[in-house]
Amino acid sequence: MSKKKVENKIDNETNSIDDQVAENSNTLDEEIADVNDDNEDEKIEEINENLEKQVLDLKDQLMRTLAEGENLRKRTLKEIEHAKKYSHINFVRDLVSSVDNLQRALDSVPDDKSALPEPVKNLIIGLDIVEKEIITNFEKHNLIQIDPLGEKFDYNFHQAMFEVPTNETEPGIIVEVSQKGYLLHDRLVRPAMVGISKKIGDEANHDNKKNETK
């Protein structure tokens, strides 16, 4: 084989090796690029997931804050309404006691006023007008007088002070009012002090049982 042929063969083999190296290098670069692309996609996906989680957390915090604000608003309105209705209830209790004294004074006036001096009659008429005006003003401000004579006893509004034996009414009927009660809006200021009816037969049977046990 001539020297020239040998050199040509060597050159061809060298070129083939160079081509193979270049091809392998290109393939490696492509693989590296694919790996880098995959890593970038994973990072972007992770970032998106974190951002979505943060958005959900912020949305949850916002909804909780709005709910707390709404609850606070409702609670504040309720407290304001409560204060408007009942903040003066202690004053009302003291006031109705004074009205009780006025009504007791009027109740003590005899039915027959003909023997009374004229100035006293006029004074009684004036006090009666004042008492009626006070009750009217009470009702205007949602302070209602409880005068339950003849009504069924209700422990929500009445306080039984004694029992009255009678067969003229059914048991549990209010037959006497010792002191009128008052209701401010829907809150009891003071129960009416009352006497309730009781069957005479029931009382006699109770006394007989007592005697038998002795």
Secondary structure, DSSP 8 states (H G I E B T S, - for coil): --HHHHHHHHHHHHHHHHHHHHHHHHHHHHHHHHHHHHHHHHHHHHHHHHHHHHHHHHHHHHHHHHHHHHHHHHHHHHHHHHHHHHTTHHHHHHHHHHHHHHHHHHHTS-S--TTS-HHHHHHHHHHHHHHHHHHHHHHHTTEEEE--TTSB--TTTEEEEEEEE-SSS-TTBEEEEEE-EEEETTEEEE-EEEEEEE-HHHHHHHHHHHHHH-
